[in-house]
Amino acid sequence: MHKPYEMGRFVYFPDRDLQVFHVTLSPEAVELPGILAQLFSSIASLNVPVVHFSLSRPRLDGSHEITLIMDLTNLSEIYDDLIRMI
């Protein structure tokens, strides 16, 4: 289900293929040491630049929302791999 997202600031790179990804971390995942390092390591293994990252404050259920904006210019062939990783 899509939810509205208020982004106070955003990145602007003309002529780049920027894609926005929203990831929800469960309360259990938030407690795992290195979970963010693992996420970013997976993205880096595909040589995808992350140009924006934000992490929400905890929700009532203890989960967190992550917003990632990545530059997929000339990287359309790895899009499906990226989706599977995230």
C-alpha positions in Angstrom: 0.0 0.0 0.0 1.3 3.4 -0.9 1.4 6.0 1.9 2.0 9.8 1.5 5.5 10.8 2.3 6.5 14.4 3.2 10.0 15.0 2.1 11.2 18.4 3.4 14.3 18.4 1.3 15.2 16.5 -1.7 18.1 16.1 -4.2 18.1 17.6 -7.7 20.4 16.2 -10.3 19.2 17.2 -13.8 19.6 14.5 -16.5 20.1 11.8 -13.9 17.9 8.7 -13.4 17.2 9.1 -9.7 14.9 6.5 -8.1 13.3 6.7 -4.7 13.1 3.5 -2.5 11.1 3.2 0.7 12.2 0.4 3.0 10.5 -0.5 6.3 12.6 -2.0 9.0 10.7 -4.2 11.5 11.3 -3.6 15.2 13.4 -6.9 15.2 15.5 -5.7 12.3 16.2 -2.3 14.0 17.8 -4.2 16.9 20.2 -6.1 14.6 23.8 -4.8 14.9 25.0 -3.8 11.4 21.7 -3.8 9.6 22.3 -0.5 8.0 25.9 -1.5 7.1 24.5 -4.6 5.5 22.0 -2.7 3.5 24.5 -0.2 2.2 27.1 -2.9 1.5 24.6 -4.7 -0.7 23.9 -1.5 -2.6 27.6 -0.7 -2.9 28.2 -4.2 -4.3 26.2 -3.1 -7.4 28.1 0.1 -7.7 25.0 2.2 -7.2 25.4 5.7 -5.7 23.1 6.6 -2.8 22.5 10.3 -3.1 20.1 10.7 -0.2 19.3 8.7 2.9 16.8 9.4 5.7 15.6 7.4 8.6 12.3 8.1 10.4 11.8 8.3 14.1 10.3 5.1 15.5 6.7 4.4 14.7 4.2 3.3 17.3 4.9 -0.4 16.4 8.7 0.1 16.7 9.4 0.0 13.0 11.4 2.6 11.1 11.0 3.9 7.6 14.1 4.4 5.4 14.1 6.5 2.3 16.9 6.0 -0.2 17.4 8.0 -3.4 19.8 6.3 -5.7 21.3 7.3 -9.0 20.5 4.6 -11.5 21.8 6.5 -14.6 23.1 3.9 -17.0 22.3 1.1 -14.5 18.8 0.0 -15.6 20.0 -3.6 -16.1 20.6 -4.0 -12.4 17.3 -2.6 -11.3 15.7 -6.0 -10.6 18.8 -7.1 -8.7 18.6 -4.0 -6.6 14.9 -4.6 -5.8 15.6 -8.2 -4.7 18.5 -7.1 -2.5 16.5 -4.4 -0.7 
